[in-house]
């Protein structure tokens, strides 16, 4: 099994920013935003072109964060 990415320095949660939603490196771009762009069919290259402040590592951190939340949900539901 692959070791999950450590996203702790990339994904930030600040109560006063975007209503406390998980954001990327303190920016106003949320994990949800990035996941929704990917789900709508945008490629990583398109997202990075539209949001120059983002890096490829940020997108991977969003995916890792979502996978980790899903894993925790499965444990709680069991």
C-alpha positions as CSV (number, residue, x, y, z in Angstrom):
1,X,0.0,0.0,0.0
2,X,1.3,3.5,-0.9
3,X,2.0,6.0,1.9
4,X,-0.5,8.9,1.8
5,X,0.8,12.3,1.1
6,X,1.4,14.6,4.1
7,X,-0.9,17.5,3.2
8,X,-0.7,19.1,6.7
9,X,1.4,22.0,5.5
10,X,-0.7,22.6,2.3
11,X,-4.3,22.2,3.5
12,X,-5.1,24.9,6.1
13,X,-8.3,25.6,8.0
14,X,-8.9,29.1,9.3
15,X,-12.2,30.0,11.0
16,X,-12.4,33.4,9.4
17,X,-11.5,32.3,5.9
18,X,-14.1,30.8,3.5
19,X,-16.3,29.9,6.6
20,X,-13.6,27.6,8.0
21,X,-13.5,25.3,4.9
22,X,-10.2,23.6,4.2
23,X,-8.2,25.9,1.9
24,X,-4.9,25.5,0.0
25,X,-1.9,27.2,1.7
26,X,-4.0,29.9,3.2
27,X,-5.3,31.0,-0.1
28,X,-9.1,31.5,-0.7
29,X,-9.2,28.4,-2.9
30,X,-10.9,25.5,-1.1
31,X,-10.3,21.8,-1.4
32,X,-13.9,21.6,-2.5
33,X,-13.3,24.0,-5.3
34,X,-10.4,22.0,-6.7
35,X,-12.3,18.7,-6.4
36,X,-15.3,20.2,-8.1
37,X,-13.1,21.4,-11.0
38,X,-11.6,18.0,-11.4
39,X,-15.0,16.3,-11.2
40,X,-16.4,18.7,-13.9
41,X,-13.6,17.5,-16.3
42,X,-11.0,20.1,-15.9
43,X,-7.5,18.8,-16.3
44,X,-4.7,19.5,-13.8
45,X,-3.1,21.7,-16.5
46,X,-6.3,23.7,-17.0
47,X,-6.7,24.3,-13.2
48,X,-3.1,25.4,-12.9
49,X,-3.5,27.8,-15.9
50,X,-6.6,29.3,-14.4
51,X,-5.2,29.6,-10.9
52,X,-1.5,30.6,-11.2
53,X,-1.1,30.6,-7.4
54,X,-1.7,26.8,-7.3
55,X,0.9,24.1,-7.8
56,X,0.6,20.5,-9.0
57,X,1.4,19.5,-5.4
58,X,-1.6,21.4,-4.2
59,X,-4.0,19.4,-6.4
60,X,-2.4,16.1,-5.1
61,X,-2.9,17.4,-1.5
62,X,-6.6,18.0,-2.2
63,X,-7.0,14.5,-3.5
64,X,-5.1,13.1,-0.5
65,X,-7.1,15.1,1.9
66,X,-10.4,13.9,0.4
67,X,-9.2,10.3,0.5
68,X,-8.2,10.6,4.1
69,X,-11.6,12.0,5.0
70,X,-13.3,9.1,3.2
71,X,-11.1,6.7,5.0
72,X,-12.0,8.3,8.4
73,X,-15.7,8.2,7.5
74,X,-15.4,4.5,6.7
75,X,-13.9,3.8,10.1
76,X,-16.5,5.8,11.9
77,X,-19.3,4.1,10.0
78,X,-18.1,0.6,10.8
